[in-house]
Amino acid sequence: MKRYAIGAFVTFTMALGQIGLQESAEARDESLFDSPTAIQALSSEDIEKIVDQRIQDLIKEGKVPGVSNATGAPPQPLNIRGGKDLQELSKPRDGKKYGSTMQGSGQLIYARPFVSSPKAIVGGYMDIEYFNRANQGNSYFDQHRLVPFIYGDISDRVKFAAEIEFEHGTNDIKVEFASIDYLIQEPVNLRAGILLLPLGKFNLLHDAPLRDLTERPLVAQRIIPSTLHQPGIGAYGTFYPSALSKLDYEVYFISGFTNAFGGNSNNLTDSNITVTKGIRDARSDNTGFDNNNGKAVVGRLAFSPLLGIEIGGSGFFGSYDPKSKRPLAIWALDWTLQRGPFELIGESAWAYIRDNNLSKTGTPNGQPRRMQGYYVQLNYHFLPEWLSNIAPSFFKQEVSTFTAVARWEQMNLGQDLNDNTEAGKLGEWERLTLGLNFRPTEDTVFKTDFQYTPMGQSGGQRIHDTAFVASWATYF
């Protein structure tokens, strides 16, 4: 350690030769460094102190180029270990952001604009869930999602947003969206990146702290597979037809669904769009892969005639096979009606998968070509005044609320199959969910739900099921 410290001292002294250290060399007969034995007896900390002190003396004497002590202010200690604050490292060198003085240096990791002007904001959400189903195995807890958000204001016109999802601990890690927005005017703005597809409204507002029930609707799991995201580019904006009304739109060109009929190490000779899983397995988290050259288009148009009412229509169209010969189309209608403490929301979706009933060789495979599903959900928000009177710090009238929820949903993943056959019945679902949740603040929710599923399936088998489901979720 002592050798390295001495070497550092010698190197630093040589670099400052132009300062006039020869003056100090003339006085070496009285210096500690005249004696090798004395040098060896020094610790590295002692040597650093000696060098720091010598530099301060030179500054006082005005012998350090570019450093003035004319004000008489006490000189600031210099860090001879090469450390610089981030702001200094990020300053332009010779008018260039990444000057030649940084080449080959460990300081290259700081040669980025965020150092000189921090712009990013980090947030996110997490949830933990509990499931106890009568006919689907043991009860269990699931730390389902930990989702960090990153937002950045690059400039007044350039914005960045990203969401990284950790599911089931570390079982599944993916970038759910990462987009760059270029703001032009409110009616027209550009967006590119990994996009949350505007196919139905639920796919855009799927965060656990936003939902009033633990599980996502069936139609938003299998016909519009949540969370549906794909790389692409497009535009979005808002118009105001009248003083009270608003018209929002989004439209993007994207890669489309993949993985059907082979490709990307997938040796399937058949479609992966099935009567048991719907379209869910046709999505892909591999954003660098597309099994065909036919790109897809997706868009949503939402009209709000007045505050508290919104009707949205959306659609998707693109190929799902390697030869771009089999198109897949999805249409969705969503609605939101709010009046006082009541809220009525819902969504309906239809899918047509051409030739999905034929294998790669053209033989019938028994898979569906048509799917349809919907849900209707009624929410009632309330907070008893007597609770606020008893415990005002826990039940705050301004921010806390209870919500009673009832949701009915139906889905048929084999709409064109004979529902008198077992294969046709396998795709039929019906479910009623009743829930009660409490929000101490708008960003945190504790949910308890009861599910009654008179018609469903699990593991390729038809079931009749009941379940108790609970969860906690919060933004942070």
C-alpha positions in Angstrom: 0.0 0.0 0.0 2.9 2.3 0.9 4.5 1.7 -2.5 1.4 2.5 -4.3 0.9 5.7 -2.3 4.5 6.7 -3.0 4.1 6.0 -6.7 0.9 8.1 -6.8 2.8 10.9 -5.1 5.7 10.8 -7.6 3.4 10.7 -10.6 1.4 13.6 -9.2 4.6 15.6 -8.6 5.9 15.0 -12.1 2.5 16.2 -13.6 2.9 19.4 -11.7 6.5 20.0 -12.8 5.4 23.2 -14.6 4.2 24.7 -11.4 7.6 25.0 -10.0 8.0 22.3 -7.5 11.8 22.6 -8.1 11.6 25.4 -5.5 10.7 22.8 -2.9 13.4 20.5 -4.1 16.0 23.1 -3.1 14.9 22.7 0.4 15.0 18.9 0.5 17.8 18.8 3.0 15.2 19.7 5.7 12.5 17.6 4.1 11.1 14.4 5.5 11.7 12.8 2.1 15.5 13.0 2.3 15.4 9.8 4.3 14.2 6.6 2.7 13.7 5.1 6.1 11.4 8.1 7.0 9.4 7.6 3.8 8.9 4.0 4.5 7.7 4.8 8.0 4.8 7.0 6.6 1.3 5.6 6.2 -0.6 6.3 2.9 -2.8 8.7 4.9 0.2 10.7 6.0 1.5 10.9 2.4 -1.9 12.1 1.2 -2.0 14.8 3.9 1.5 16.0 3.0 0.6 16.3 -0.7 -2.7 18.0 0.0 -0.9 20.5 2.3 1.8 21.2 -0.4 -0.9 21.9 -3.0 -2.6 24.3 -0.7 0.7 26.1 -0.1 1.3 26.4 -3.9 -2.3 27.8 -4.3 -1.6 30.4 -1.6 1.6 31.4 -3.4 -0.3 31.7 -6.7 1.8 29.1 -8.5 -1.1 26.8 -9.6 -2.1 27.8 -13.2 -5.7 28.7 -13.7 -6.4 28.9 -9.9 -6.6 32.4 -8.4 -6.5 33.2 -4.7 -6.8 36.9 -5.2 -10.0 37.1 -3.1 -8.1 36.0 0.0 -10.8 33.4 0.6 -9.5 30.1 2.2 -8.5 27.7 -0.5 -10.7 24.7 -1.0 -9.2 21.3 -0.4 -8.3 19.4 -3.5 -9.0 15.7 -4.0 -5.8 14.1 -5.3 -7.5 10.7 -5.6 -9.1 11.8 -8.9 -12.6 12.2 -7.5 -14.8 14.8 -9.1 -18.4 15.6 -8.5 -20.9 14.6 -11.1 -21.7 18.1 -12.2 -18.0 18.7 -13.0 -17.6 15.5 -14.9 -20.6 16.3 -17.0 -19.4 19.7 -18.1 -18.6 20.2 -21.8 -14.9 19.8 -22.7 -13.8 22.3 -25.3 -17.4 22.9 -26.2 -18.1 19.2 -26.7 -20.2 17.1 -24.4 -17.9 14.1 -24.7 -14.5 15.6 -25.1 -11.2 13.8 -25.9 -10.0 14.3 -22.3 -12.5 11.6 -21.3 -11.3 9.0 -23.8 -10.1 5.8 -22.2 -11.0 7.0 -18.7 -13.2 5.4 -16.1 -15.1 8.6 -16.1 -16.8 7.6 -19.4 -19.7 6.2 -17.4 -20.5 9.8 -16.4 -20.4 11.1 -20.0 -24.2 11.3 -20.2 -26.6 14.2 -20.1 -28.6 13.0 -17.1 -25.6 13.8 -14.9 -25.6 17.5 -15.5 -29.4 17.8 -15.5 -31.2 15.1 -13.7 -34.6 14.6 -15.3 -35.9 11.1 -14.3 -38.5 10.4 -11.7 -38.9 6.9 -10.3 -42.1 5.4 -8.9 -44.2 2.3 -9.4 -46.6 -0.1 -7.7 -46.7 -3.5 -6.0 -49.4 -5.9 -4.9 -49.7 -9.1 -2.9 -52.6 -11.5 -3.5 -54.3 -14.4 -1.7 -56.3 -17.1 -3.5 -58.5 -19.8 -2.0 -60.3 -21.7 -4.7 -62.6 -24.6 -4.0 -61.7 -26.7 -7.0 -58.3 -25.5 -8.1 -55.7 -26.8 -5.6 -54.3 -25.3 -2.4 -54.8 -21.8 -1.2 -51.7 -19.6 -1.6 -50.2 -16.1 -1.3 -48.6 -14.6 -4.4 -46.4 -11.5 -4.5 -47.7 -11.0 -8.0 -46.2 -7.8 -9.2 -43.5 -5.3 -8.3 -43.5 -2.7 -11.1 -41.1 0.2 -11.1 -41.9 3.2 -13.3 -39.4 5.6 -14.8 -40.5 8.9 -16.2 -38.3 11.6 -17.8 -38.9 15.1 -19.0 -36.2 15.3 -21.6 -37.3 18.7 -22.9 -40.6 20.6 -23.1 -41.5 18.4 -26.1 -39.7 15.1 -25.6 -41.0 12.8 -22.8 -40.0 9.3 -21.8 -41.9 6.7 -19.8 -41.1 3.1 -19.0 -42.5 0.3 -16.8 -40.4 -2.8 -15.7 -42.5 -5.6 -14.3 -41.2 -8.3 -11.9 -43.9 -11.0 -11.5 -44.1 -13.7 -8.9 -40.9 -12.7 -7.2 -38.3 -13.0 -10.0 -40.1 -15.6 -12.0 -40.9 -13.2 -14.9 -39.1 -10.0 -15.7 -40.1 -7.8 -18.7 -40.3 -4.3 -20.0 -44.1 -3.7 -20.1 -43.7 -0.4 -21.9 -41.0 2.0 -22.8 -42.0 4.9 -25.0 -40.6 8.2 -26.3 -43.2 10.9 -26.9 -42.7 13.9 -29.1 -45.3 16.6 -28.3 -46.4 18.7 -31.2 -49.8 20.0 -30.3 -52.6 18.6 -28.2 -54.4 17.2 -31.3 -51.3 15.5 -32.7 -48.4 13.9 -30.8 -45.9 11.2 -31.8 -45.0 8.1 -29.9 -42.5 5.2 -30.4 -41.2 2.3 -28.4 -42.8 -0.7 -26.6 -46.4 0.4 -26.4 -49.4 -0.5 -24.3 -51.9 -1.2 -27.0 -55.1 0.8 -26.9 -57.3 -2.3 -27.4 -60.1 -1.7 -25.1 -59.8 0.7 -22.1 -58.8 -1.9 -19.5 -55.5 -2.7 -21.1 -54.5 1.0 -20.6 -55.7 1.2 -17.0 -54.8 -2.3 -15.6 -52.6 -1.3 -12.6 -53.5 -3.2 -9.5 -54.0 0.0 -7.3 -56.4 1.4 -9.9 -58.6 -1.8 -10.0 -61.4 -2.3 -7.5 -61.3 -6.1 -7.8 -58.2 -8.3 -7.5 -58.5 -10.3 -10.7 -58.7 -8.8 -14.2 -61.8 -9.5 -16.2 -61.8 -12.7 -18.2 -62.2 -10.9 -21.5 -59.1 -8.9 -20.6 -57.1 -12.0 -20.0 -57.8 -14.3 -23.0 -59.4 -12.3 -25.8 -57.4 -9.1 -25.2 -54.4 -10.7 -23.5 -53.3 -8.6 -20.6 -51.0 -6.9 -20.4 -50.8 -6.5 -24.2 -47.7 -4.6 -25.4 -45.8 -4.5 -28.6 -43.1 -2.4 -30.3 -44.2 0.1 -32.8 -44.8 3.7 -33.7 -47.8 6.0 -34.1 -49.7 9.1 -32.9 -52.2 10.2 -30.3 -54.1 13.3 -29.5 -57.2 15.1 -28.2 -59.9 17.2 -29.9 -62.7 19.3 -28.3 -65.8 19.2 -30.5 -67.7 21.5 -28.1 -67.2 23.3 -24.8 -68.2 20.1 -22.9 -67.2 17.3 -25.1 -63.8 15.6 -25.7 -62.5 13.2 -28.4 -59.3 11.2 -27.7 -57.6 8.9 -30.2 -54.5 6.6 -30.4 -53.3 4.8 -33.5 -50.1 2.7 -33.9 -48.3 0.4 -36.3 -46.9 -2.6 -34.5 -45.4 -6.0 -35.0 -48.6 -7.9 -34.2 -49.2 -11.3 -32.7 -46.6 -14.0 -33.1 -45.6 -17.6 -32.1 -48.3 -19.4 -34.0 -47.3 -22.1 -36.4 -43.6 -22.1 -35.4 -40.8 -19.6 -35.4 -38.5 -18.2 -32.7 -37.6 -21.7 -31.5 -41.3 -22.6 -31.5 -41.8 -25.9 -33.4 -45.6 -25.8 -33.4 -47.2 -27.0 -36.5 -50.5 -25.7 -35.3 -51.9 -22.5 -34.0 -51.4 -21.5 -30.3 -54.7 -19.7 -30.3 -56.9 -22.3 -28.5 -60.3 -22.8 -27.0 -58.7 -23.1 -23.5 -56.3 -20.1 -23.5 -57.8 -17.9 -26.2 -55.3 -15.5 -27.8 -53.1 -15.3 -24.7 -50.3 -17.5 -26.0 -50.0 -15.7 -29.3 -48.5 -12.6 -27.6 -44.8 -12.4 -27.2 -42.5 -10.6 -24.8 -39.6 -11.0 -27.3 -39.9 -7.6 -29.0 -37.1 -8.4 -31.4 -39.0 -11.2 -33.1 -41.9 -11.3 -35.5 -42.9 -14.4 -37.3 -44.1 -12.6 -40.4 -43.5 -9.5 -42.6 -47.1 -8.3 -42.2 -47.3 -5.5 -39.7 -50.4 -4.8 -37.7 -52.4 -1.7 -36.9 -54.3 -0.9 -33.6 -56.2 2.1 -32.5 -58.9 3.5 -30.1 -61.3 6.4 -30.4 -63.0 7.6 -27.2 -65.8 10.2 -27.1 -66.9 12.0 -23.9 -70.0 14.1 -24.6 -69.8 15.5 -21.0 -68.0 15.0 -17.8 -68.6 11.5 -16.3 -69.5 9.7 -19.6 -67.1 8.1 -22.0 -67.7 5.6 -24.8 -64.7 4.0 -26.6 -64.3 1.9 -29.6 -61.0 0.1 -30.6 -59.7 -2.4 -33.1 -56.7 -4.5 -34.1 -55.9 -6.0 -37.5 -52.8 -8.0 -38.5 -51.4 -11.4 -39.6 -50.5 -14.1 -37.1 -48.9 -16.8 -39.3 -45.4 -16.9 -40.8 -46.7 -16.5 -44.4 -48.9 -13.5 -43.5 -51.9 -15.3 -45.0 -54.1 -15.6 -41.9 -55.4 -12.3 -40.5 -56.5 -11.8 -36.9 -59.0 -9.1 -36.1 -60.2 -7.9 -32.7 -62.9 -5.2 -32.0 -63.7 -3.8 -28.6 -66.3 -1.5 -27.1 -65.9 0.1 -23.6 -67.9 2.4 -21.5 -67.6 4.5 -18.3 -70.6 6.2 -16.7 -70.2 8.1 -13.5 -72.8 9.8 -11.4 -72.3 10.8 -7.8 -70.9 7.7 -5.9 -72.0 5.3 -8.6 -69.8 4.1 -11.5 -70.8 1.7 -14.2 -67.9 0.4 -16.4 -67.6 -2.4 -18.8 -66.0 -3.8 -22.0 -67.0 -6.2 -24.7 -64.6 -7.7 -27.3 -65.0 -9.9 -30.4 -62.2 -11.7 -32.2 -62.0 -13.4 -35.6 -59.0 -15.6 -36.4 -59.2 -16.7 -40.0 -58.3 -20.3 -40.7 -57.4 -21.0 -37.1 -59.4 -24.2 -37.5 -56.8 -25.5 -39.9 -53.3 -26.8 -39.1 -50.2 -25.8 -41.0 -50.9 -28.6 -43.6 -54.6 -27.5 -44.0 -56.2 -30.3 -42.0 -59.0 -29.5 -39.4 -57.7 -29.1 -35.9 -60.8 -28.3 -33.9 -59.6 -24.9 -32.8 -61.9 -21.8 -32.9 -62.1 -19.0 -35.3 -64.4 -16.7 -33.3 -64.4 -15.5 -29.7 -66.5 -13.1 -27.8 -66.7 -11.9 -24.2 -67.8 -9.0 -22.0 -68.0 -7.7 -18.4 -70.3 -5.2 -16.7 -69.2 -3.8 -13.3 -71.0 -1.5 -10.9 -69.1 0.4 -8.2 -70.5 2.3 -5.2 -68.1 4.5 -3.3 -68.9 5.5 0.3 -67.4 6.3 3.7 -69.7 6.3 6.8 -69.4 9.5 8.7 -69.5 7.7 12.0 -66.2 5.9 11.1 -64.6 9.3 10.5 -65.9 10.5 13.8 -64.5 7.5 15.7 -61.1 7.3 14.0 -60.5 10.5 11.9 -56.8 9.7 11.4 -57.7 6.3 9.7 -60.9 7.3 7.9 -60.3 10.7 6.4 -63.4 12.1 4.5 -61.2 13.9 2.0 -59.1 10.9 0.8 -60.5 7.6 2.3 -63.2 5.6 0.7 -64.9 2.2 0.7 -66.1 0.7 -2.6 -68.7 -2.0 -3.0 -68.3 -3.9 -6.3 -70.4 -6.3 -8.4 -69.1 -7.6 -11.7 -70.8 -10.1 -14.1 -68.9 -11.5 -17.0 -69.3 -14.0 -19.8 -66.9 -15.3 -22.4 -66.9 -17.9 -25.2 -63.5 -18.8 -26.6 -65.1 -21.2 -29.1 -68.1 -19.2 -30.4 -68.1 -21.0 -33.8 -67.8 -24.5 -32.2 -70.7 -26.7 -31.5 -71.6 -25.9 -27.9 -73.3 -29.4 -27.6 -69.8 -30.9 -27.8 -67.3 -31.0 -25.0 -64.8 -29.0 -27.0 -67.4 -26.4 -27.6 -68.4 -26.2 -24.0 -64.8 -25.9 -22.8 -64.5 -22.3 -24.0 -67.6 -21.1 -22.2 -67.2 -19.0 -19.0 -69.5 -17.3 -16.6 -68.5 -15.5 -13.4 -70.0 -13.3 -10.7 -67.7 -11.4 -8.4 -68.7 -9.4 -5.3 -66.1 -7.3 -3.6 -65.5 -4.7 -0.9 -62.4 -2.7 -0.7 -61.0 0.1 1.4 -58.7 2.9 0.3 -57.0 4.8 3.1 -55.7 7.0 0.3 -56.4 7.0 -3.4 -53.1 5.3 -4.1 -53.5 2.3 -1.7 -56.2 -0.3 -1.6 -57.1 -3.4 0.5 -59.5 -5.7 -1.5 -61.7 -8.7 -0.5 -63.6 -10.5 -3.2 -65.9 -13.5 -3.5 -66.1 -15.3 -6.9 -68.8 -17.6 -8.1 -68.0 -19.4 -11.3 -70.9 -21.6 -12.5 -69.1 -22.3 -15.7 -65.4 -22.3 -16.3 -62.3 -24.4 -16.9 -59.0 -25.3 -15.4 -56.3 -27.5 -16.8 -58.4 -28.3 -19.9 -61.3 -29.5 -17.7 -64.7 -27.9 -17.2 -65.3 -26.8 -13.6 -67.8 -25.2 -11.3 -66.0 -23.1 -8.7 -66.1 -20.7 -5.9 -63.2 -18.6 -4.5 -62.2 -16.1 -1.8 -59.6 -13.7 -3.1 -57.9 -10.8 -1.3 -55.1 -8.4 -2.1 -53.2 -5.3 -1.1 -51.9 -2.9 -3.6 -50.2 0.5 -3.6 -48.4 3.0 -5.7 -45.1 4.3 -4.4 
